[in-house]
């Protein structure tokens, strides 16, 4: 029961965020194969492929999750563990695997920036995690072997970031 309700909430949030992101972000245009790691039921890939039907989508998540995924044209559902291996593609997409809220280096008194600090407080208090600044993400990218990092656009307080190998 909880799983079904959780999936409905994620589907609604995904639809809202991805549709707005697709209005701003053009980075999918040149891809042939896109792997969505932690893609759940495949809703994100379904939305991306509705705008870019030339892409082959690979929805990669835990086996019990993809076993519940509906058939989506152009999407192959693959079960596995991202800590063991990830399918190969032109790009790897990870939505909310890495929490993509940025804390500004110099905060201003705006609702969106105040929200970032509240999310950081919640992450620190309840999840033993934290939000990061753009500079901290850049440092994390370099320490993880990426040659480049860029914040591309923001939608509803979330940020699309590109990491380059």
N, C-alpha and C positions, 0 to 999 in steps of 0.2 A: 504494500500500500504506500509506504513512505517513498519507495523508489519511483512509483508512478507519479506521485505528486511532485517529487524532486525533478523528474524528467520534464514535466509540464512547465515548471517554473523556469528551468534552464532553457527550454525551447522558446518561451516567450521572451526572455532576456536576450537570447542569441538572435532571434529574429529582429528585434529592435536594434541591437548593436551592429549586427552584420549588414543589414540594409543601409544604415547610415554610413558605415565604413565604406561600403562599395560605391557610395556617391563620391567619396573623397579619394580613395586609394586606387591607384591604377597598376600596382605591382603584380597583379595576377595575369595581366595581358600576355606576357611573353612565356608563361609556363605551359608545359605539356603534361606534367605529372605533379600533383600537389598531395602531400601526405599530411593529414590532420591527426596529430598525436593527441590522444585523449579526446577524440572526436565524438564520444558518446554515441548517440543514435544517428549521427550523420547530418544533422540539420544544417550545420555551418557549411559543409561541403555542398549540400543541396542548394543553398542560397548562392554560393559562389559560382557553382556550375550553371545556375539559371542565367547568370550574366555572362559567363565564359564557358559555353558548352564544349569548346575544343579541349578543355582540360580533362584528364583522367584523374578522378579523385580516389584516394585510398584513405578510408576511415579506419584509423588504428586505435584500438582501445582494448581493455581487458576482455577475454573471451566471453564472460557472462554478460557483459554490456553489449557487445556487437551481436550476440545471439538474439537480442531483442530488437535490433535495428531493422526498420522496414527497407524494402528494396527502393533504391533511388537511382534513376537513370544516370549512368556515367560514374557511379560510385561503387567501389569494391570494399566490402567490410572485411577487415583482417583483425583477428584476435591475437593478442600477445602482450608482452610486458616491455615497456619502454626502457626499463633498466637492463634488459637483456639485449635487445636489438630493436631497430626501427626500420621499416621498409624504405627503400630508396626512392627518391623523387627529385624533381628539379628544385623543390623547396619543401621545407618542413614548417607546418603551421601549428602553433601551440597557443590555444586560447585559454586563458585562466589556468595554465599549468604554472607559469611564472605570473604572479599577480602583477598586472601591468598598470598600477597607479604610480604616478611620479609625485614626489614631494619637491616643491620648488626650492632652489638654493636660497632665494630671498623671497619669503612669503609675502603676499599681498592680502589685504582683507577682502577676499571675494568668497562667494559661496563655494565654488569648486575647489579652491585651495584650502578653505576651512574643512571641507569634506575630506580632502586628502589626509589632513592631520587627524581627523576623527577615525578614519580607516586605519591609519598607522597605530593609533592608540588601541583600537580593537584588536589588531593583529598582534601587538605586543602583549596585551593583557590576556587574550583568550587563546591565541594560536602559537605563542612563542616565536612569532615571526615579526617582520617589519616591512615597511615600505622603503623604497630607495629613491635617491635623487638620480637625475640623468647621468651625472658623473660617476655615481656608484655603479649603475648598470654598465657604463662603459668600462670601468675597471673590472667588473665581474666578467664581462665579455672577453677582455684580453686575458684574464687569468684562466679562462676556460678554453683558450685556444682559438678564439675568433679573431679574424684580422680586422674586422670593422664592425661598427654599431651605429645605428641611426634611429632616432625617434621620427617617425614619418608623419603621423597625424594623431589627433585625439578625438574621441567620440564619447560623449556622456561621461567624462571623467576617467575613461580608460584610454590607453595609448597603444598604438600599433608600432612595434619596434622591429627593425630588421637587424639581424646578426649575420655577418658574412664570414665564411670559412676561407 
